[in-house]
Amino acid sequence: MSSAFRRNFLILWSDLLIALSAFWLARYFGDMPRWYWLVLSAVVWVVLGGVSRKLQFGAYKRIRYAFLGIFALDVLSGLFLCTLYRHCVPGYEYDYSIILATGIIIVLEWALYCAVRRLVYRKIPFFYEEPLLDDVTEVGINTGIEHTELLENRDVTLLLRLVHEAENSSELLRRMQESREAFSPVTMLMDSPEPEAVLAHKVRLPRLVIHRCPLNRVRHINTLFSYTNYCMERGGLIACHCTTAGIRREKIMRQNPVVINRVLFFLDYCWHRIIPKLSFTRDFYFGLTKGQNRALTRVEVLGRLYRAGFDVLHEEIVHGEFYVIAAKVKEPVRDDKPSGGLLIRLKRKGKGGKIIGVYKFRTMYAYSEYLQPYIYKQAGLCSGGKIAGDYRVNAAGRFLRKTWLDELPMLINWMKGDLKLVGVRPLSSHYFSLYSEELRALRIRTKPGLIPPFYADMPGTLDEIQESERRYLEQYLRSPFLTDWRYFWKAFRNIVFRGKRSR
């Protein structure tokens, strides 16, 4: 089955679901025919779309041409169905419900076209992934200074003492101002939220940079951290603080009545967490708020620091504020495009060793991908090669992983021909390197699949997983169709009737 056929097949089925939903919804707002006429109408609508080549989304050269073409052909299809109802449906009288159904279909088909154009004909940037976990060591060693020595710095000791003595952030700022002369000349105290102020400061090659302005008030946090990195030598320290989203939630829930606090938290979450992450509302949010009072998760703050080339040495919550001290260990990551979007694209090994982009729903907090060394250093790996006790996974992500909905976008890869239905799991370069040389050579002879042989055999260790995949690949190369057919039903039985899940 070619990728073009799969793509057109899924587009036709999606359009059929769109038409069925629109006609069924319009039925409750007017005098539409009975249900079997609505089903027939949806089928006719899709047939007209196929005959008119309206659904050949790849043929449109401009978005406006696609929108105008879909609009014009849908209006003609609506007029055709209205005429069909009047002459073929007994007792039918015209009302506005057919207009409503046509309008719904137009909007949803526009959305379908935009999704296919963005995800199939164009590609979102690759999700950042650490090269190899084998390279992760105690990062402080790379600086030539042990972490304990860094934290025993006199100015760091003074800073931590002031943090613990102050009852709130306002008092801390006052105490730091009063103790300004107590800090050494190679310590930079920054009050401005503007990144350029770091480079313009009179202190050159500081050993410690203390950002007294909360990160919640900084518009360009990544730039601020990167400029801080540029102005210091390896082993230099950065100290910053903010009110995390978790602390923010506790304050809202504690300071308001029981019912009202949940409403306020929901509104605050939507405004400060969801709207800034969406591409079509991000500019509006930052244009209106200038980045003030933004919500940041603990994971996001730590991830931004690691992206900027720092290794976290110390983190704690004191009097409702989250404080972090980190050391410079490398230059900032520049060859990436960080995103908090719902959809991510992962680099995976495909047929012939070719790198393919596998789509998944994001299940972790923003900037979690940069925290791989820190999490690995803290928790290590559990069986199956996953991070043990990974707190980067958010609440929605735990649900998506449990129900496998996070892997639903991999259907895009199936539609593009990168994956087949049954096959070995697409692996990152790191996990691919853990396999034996013989199995690596065997793996790249076939396409990876949506349903791996793991769910047919349910192996436990990495050696058992390799043996399971070896058996599948050897059988598949001898008899492709029968092997996939047999493994599909084995996996179906284990997943649906036995409740088997990946570890």
ChimeraX attribute file (.defattr): number of C-alpha atoms within 10 A of each C-alpha:
attribute: neighborCount
match mode: 1-to-1
recipient: residues
	/A:1	7
	/A:2	9
	/A:3	15
	/A:4	11
	/A:5	13
	/A:6	16
	/A:7	20
	/A:8	16
	/A:9	13
	/A:10	14
	/A:11	21
	/A:12	18
	/A:13	12
	/A:14	16
	/A:15	22
	/A:16	20
	/A:17	14
	/A:18	22
	/A:19	27
	/A:20	21
	/A:21	18
	/A:22	22
	/A:23	25
	/A:24	18
	/A:25	16
	/A:26	19
	/A:27	19
	/A:28	10
	/A:29	14
	/A:30	14
	/A:31	15
	/A:32	24
	/A:33	17
	/A:34	11
	/A:35	13
	/A:36	9
	/A:37	15
	/A:38	19
	/A:39	17
	/A:40	11
	/A:41	22
	/A:42	23
	/A:43	17
	/A:44	17
	/A:45	21
	/A:46	23
	/A:47	14
	/A:48	18
	/A:49	19
	/A:50	14
	/A:51	9
	/A:52	11
	/A:53	14
	/A:54	19
	/A:55	23
	/A:56	16
	/A:57	19
	/A:58	12
	/A:59	10
	/A:60	16
	/A:61	9
	/A:62	8
	/A:63	14
	/A:64	10
	/A:65	11
	/A:66	21
	/A:67	18
	/A:68	12
	/A:69	15
	/A:70	22
	/A:71	20
	/A:72	14
	/A:73	17
	/A:74	21
	/A:75	15
	/A:76	13
	/A:77	19
	/A:78	21
	/A:79	15
	/A:80	14
	/A:81	17
	/A:82	17
	/A:83	13
	/A:84	12
	/A:85	19
	/A:86	13
	/A:87	11
	/A:88	10
	/A:89	14
	/A:90	9
	/A:91	10
	/A:92	14
	/A:93	12
	/A:94	14
	/A:95	13
	/A:96	12
	/A:97	18
	/A:98	22
	/A:99	15
	/A:100	19
	/A:101	23
	/A:102	21
	/A:103	17
	/A:104	19
	/A:105	24
	/A:106	22
	/A:107	15
	/A:108	16
	/A:109	22
	/A:110	17
	/A:111	13
	/A:112	18
	/A:113	22
	/A:114	17
	/A:115	13
	/A:116	16
	/A:117	16
	/A:118	12
	/A:119	18
	/A:120	16
	/A:121	12
	/A:122	10
	/A:123	11
	/A:124	14
	/A:125	14
	/A:126	18
	/A:127	18
	/A:128	21
	/A:129	17
	/A:130	14
	/A:131	11
	/A:132	14
	/A:133	13
	/A:134	8
	/A:135	10
	/A:136	14
	/A:137	13
	/A:138	13
	/A:139	23
	/A:140	22
	/A:141	12
	/A:142	14
	/A:143	16
	/A:144	11
	/A:145	14
	/A:146	14
	/A:147	20
	/A:148	10
	/A:149	9
	/A:150	19
	/A:151	18
	/A:152	11
	/A:153	14
	/A:154	12
	/A:155	18
	/A:156	20
	/A:157	12
	/A:158	15
	/A:159	19
	/A:160	13
	/A:161	11
	/A:162	17
	/A:163	22
	/A:164	13
	/A:165	14
	/A:166	17
	/A:167	13
	/A:168	14
	/A:169	19
	/A:170	9
	/A:171	14
	/A:172	18
	/A:173	17
	/A:174	12
	/A:175	16
	/A:176	19
	/A:177	12
	/A:178	10
	/A:179	13
	/A:180	12
	/A:181	9
	/A:182	12
	/A:183	17
	/A:184	13
	/A:185	12
	/A:186	14
	/A:187	21
	/A:188	21
	/A:189	21
	/A:190	17
	/A:191	14
	/A:192	15
	/A:193	20
	/A:194	16
	/A:195	20
	/A:196	13
	/A:197	15
	/A:198	26
	/A:199	14
	/A:200	10
	/A:201	13
	/A:202	10
	/A:203	16
	/A:204	15
	/A:205	18
	/A:206	21
	/A:207	23
	/A:208	26
	/A:209	24
	/A:210	20
	/A:211	21
	/A:212	19
	/A:213	19
	/A:214	20
	/A:215	24
	/A:216	18
	/A:217	19
	/A:218	20
	/A:219	19
	/A:220	14
	/A:221	20
	/A:222	17
	/A:223	17
	/A:224	21
	/A:225	23
	/A:226	22
	/A:227	18
	/A:228	27
	/A:229	27
	/A:230	17
	/A:231	18
	/A:232	18
	/A:233	16
	/A:234	20
	/A:235	24
	/A:236	22
	/A:237	28
	/A:238	28
	/A:239	20
	/A:240	20
	/A:241	22
	/A:242	26
	/A:243	21
	/A:244	23
	/A:245	17
	/A:246	13
	/A:247	19
	/A:248	19
	/A:249	18
	/A:250	13
	/A:251	14
	/A:252	17
	/A:253	18
	/A:254	11
	/A:255	9
	/A:256	13
	/A:257	10
	/A:258	10
	/A:259	9
	/A:260	12
	/A:261	18
	/A:262	15
	/A:263	13
	/A:264	15
	/A:265	18
	/A:266	12
	/A:267	12
	/A:268	17
	/A:269	16
	/A:270	12
	/A:271	15
	/A:272	19
	/A:273	16
	/A:274	15
	/A:275	17
	/A:276	20
	/A:277	18
	/A:278	15
	/A:279	12
	/A:280	10
	/A:281	13
	/A:282	13
	/A:283	15
	/A:284	13
	/A:285	18
	/A:286	15
	/A:287	10
	/A:288	9
	/A:289	14
	/A:290	15
	/A:291	19
	/A:292	15
	/A:293	16
	/A:294	23
	/A:295	26
	/A:296	20
	/A:297	20
	/A:298	20
	/A:299	21
	/A:300	22
	/A:301	23
	/A:302	22
	/A:303	24
	/A:304	24
	/A:305	28
	/A:306	29
	/A:307	25
	/A:308	27
	/A:309	23
	/A:310	29
	/A:311	27
	/A:312	24
	/A:313	18
	/A:314	13
	/A:315	16
	/A:316	11
	/A:317	16
	/A:318	15
	/A:319	12
	/A:320	18
	/A:321	18
	/A:322	18
	/A:323	20
	/A:324	20
	/A:325	24
	/A:326	26
	/A:327	30
	/A:328	27
	/A:329	24
	/A:330	19
	/A:331	15
	/A:332	21
	/A:333	14
	/A:334	10
	/A:335	7
	/A:336	12
	/A:337	11
	/A:338	17
	/A:339	17
	/A:340	18
	/A:341	13
	/A:342	14
	/A:343	16
	/A:344	20
	/A:345	21
	/A:346	19
	/A:347	19
	/A:348	20
	/A:349	23
	/A:350	24
	/A:351	16
	/A:352	13
	/A:353	16
	/A:354	12
	/A:355	17
	/A:356	19
	/A:357	22
	/A:358	25
	/A:359	23
	/A:360	19
	/A:361	20
	/A:362	21
	/A:363	21
	/A:364	21
	/A:365	20
	/A:366	24
	/A:367	22
	/A:368	23
	/A:369	21
	/A:370	24
	/A:371	23
	/A:372	20
	/A:373	21
	/A:374	20
	/A:375	18
	/A:376	17
	/A:377	15
	/A:378	13
	/A:379	12
	/A:380	15
	/A:381	15
	/A:382	11
	/A:383	11
	/A:384	13
	/A:385	12
	/A:386	12
	/A:387	17
	/A:388	14
	/A:389	13
	/A:390	16
	/A:391	13
	/A:392	23
	/A:393	18
	/A:394	15
	/A:395	12
	/A:396	14
	/A:397	19
	/A:398	14
	/A:399	14
	/A:400	17
	/A:401	17
	/A:402	12
	/A:403	11
	/A:404	14
	/A:405	14
	/A:406	21
	/A:407	16
	/A:408	13
	/A:409	17
	/A:410	21
	/A:411	20
	/A:412	20
	/A:413	21
	/A:414	19
	/A:415	21
	/A:416	19
	/A:417	17
	/A:418	22
	/A:419	27
	/A:420	20
	/A:421	16
	/A:422	21
	/A:423	25
	/A:424	24
	/A:425	20
	/A:426	26
	/A:427	17
	/A:428	18
	/A:429	17
	/A:430	15
	/A:431	14
	/A:432	16
	/A:433	12
	/A:434	11
	/A:435	16
	/A:436	12
	/A:437	11
	/A:438	9
	/A:439	15
	/A:440	16
	/A:441	13
	/A:442	16
	/A:443	26
	/A:444	16
	/A:445	14
	/A:446	19
	/A:447	21
	/A:448	24
	/A:449	21
	/A:450	19
	/A:451	20
	/A:452	22
	/A:453	26
	/A:454	22
	/A:455	21
	/A:456	21
	/A:457	17
	/A:458	17
	/A:459	19
	/A:460	13
	/A:461	12
	/A:462	14
	/A:463	11
	/A:464	14
	/A:465	17
	/A:466	18
	/A:467	14
	/A:468	20
	/A:469	22
	/A:470	19
	/A:471	11
	/A:472	22
	/A:473	22
	/A:474	14
	/A:475	14
	/A:476	17
	/A:477	13
	/A:478	10
	/A:479	11
	/A:480	13
	/A:481	11
	/A:482	12
	/A:483	18
	/A:484	22
	/A:485	12
	/A:486	12
	/A:487	22
	/A:488	19
	/A:489	13
	/A:490	15
	/A:491	22
	/A:492	16
	/A:493	15
	/A:494	16
	/A:495	15
	/A:496	10
	/A:497	9
	/A:498	10
	/A:499	9
	/A:500	15
	/A:501	15
	/A:502	13
	/A:503	11
